[in-house]
Amino acid sequence: MDYNDILEKLDAISIRLQSYNDYPESASNNAKRAIKYKEENGTTCGTRVGWTRAGQLARREKISRDTIARMASFKRHEQHADVPYDEGCGGLMYDAWGGKSGVNWAISKLKSIDKNKK
């Protein structure tokens, strides 16, 4: 492995370690709304990871590229976004992951991060 190979690997590691909290305020608000519903009504919806993500977004914590990629993949659940919280898990968990604004930001941010990686 030569010097340039080492630099490339270090750049890749650096990009993975960077974190971001420039997601829209509406994504934080969506997560806060989901958390509030859970606290006031209880729910069996979601996983520990989903509720951890909601907490991170609600507190506007920095998140990694890998987390952003997982948020972006939540696009597949968009068809359930309008399910009322008290009628199923779809809308509640979609909002926990930032809702439409959070997911769309994640898709765009992921493209931007990966473009800058090249």
C-alpha positions in Angstrom: 0.0 0.0 0.0 1.5 3.3 -1.0 1.0 6.8 0.5 -1.9 7.7 -1.8 -3.8 4.5 -0.9 -3.4 5.4 2.8 -4.7 8.9 2.2 -7.7 7.6 0.3 -8.5 5.2 3.2 -8.1 8.0 5.7 -10.4 10.3 3.7 -13.1 7.5 3.6 -12.8 7.1 7.4 -13.0 10.8 7.9 -16.2 11.0 5.9 -17.8 8.2 7.9 -16.9 9.9 11.1 -18.4 13.2 10.2 -21.8 14.0 11.6 -24.5 16.5 10.7 -27.4 18.3 12.3 -28.5 20.6 9.5 -31.8 18.7 9.0 -34.9 20.8 8.9 -36.6 21.9 12.0 -39.8 20.3 10.8 -38.0 16.9 11.0 -37.3 17.6 14.7 -40.8 18.7 15.2 -42.2 15.5 13.6 -40.0 13.4 15.9 -41.1 15.5 18.9 -44.8 15.0 18.0 -44.2 11.2 17.7 -42.5 11.1 21.1 -45.2 13.2 22.7 -47.8 10.8 21.4 -45.9 7.8 22.8 -45.5 9.4 26.2 -49.2 10.4 26.5 -50.8 7.3 24.9 -48.3 4.5 25.1 -47.6 2.4 22.0 -46.2 -0.9 21.0 -45.1 0.6 17.6 -41.5 0.9 16.5 -38.2 -0.5 17.6 -35.6 0.8 20.1 -33.7 2.1 17.1 -36.6 4.0 15.8 -37.3 5.7 19.1 -33.6 6.4 19.6 -33.6 8.1 16.2 -36.7 10.1 17.2 -34.9 11.3 20.3 -31.8 12.3 18.4 -33.8 14.3 15.9 -35.9 15.9 18.6 -32.8 17.0 20.5 -31.2 18.1 17.2 -28.2 15.8 17.8 -25.6 15.3 15.1 -26.1 12.1 13.2 -23.6 10.1 11.0 -23.7 9.3 7.3 -24.8 5.8 8.2 -27.7 7.1 10.2 -28.6 9.5 7.4 -28.6 6.5 5.0 -31.0 4.6 7.3 -33.3 7.7 7.4 -33.2 7.9 3.6 -34.2 4.3 3.3 -37.4 5.1 5.3 -38.7 6.5 2.0 -40.1 3.0 1.4 -42.6 3.6 4.3 -44.0 6.9 2.8 -47.2 5.2 1.8 -48.0 4.8 5.5 -47.2 8.4 6.4 -50.8 9.5 6.6 -52.0 6.7 8.9 -53.4 8.5 12.0 -51.3 7.7 15.1 -54.2 6.0 16.9 -55.0 3.8 13.8 -51.6 2.1 13.3 -47.9 2.4 13.4 -47.2 3.8 10.0 -47.6 7.6 10.5 -46.2 7.5 14.0 -43.0 5.8 13.1 -42.6 7.7 9.8 -42.7 10.9 11.9 -40.4 9.4 14.5 -37.8 9.1 11.7 -38.3 12.8 10.8 -41.4 12.5 8.5 -41.4 13.6 4.9 -39.0 16.6 5.5 -36.5 14.4 7.4 -36.6 11.6 4.9 -36.3 14.0 1.9 -33.4 15.8 3.6 -31.7 12.5 4.3 -31.9 11.5 0.6 -30.5 14.8 -0.5 -27.8 14.9 2.2 -26.7 11.4 1.4 -26.2 12.3 -2.3 -24.2 15.4 -1.3 -22.0 13.5 1.2 -21.3 10.8 -1.3 -20.6 13.3 -4.1 -18.1 15.1 -2.0 -16.5 11.7 -1.2 -15.3 11.3 -4.7 
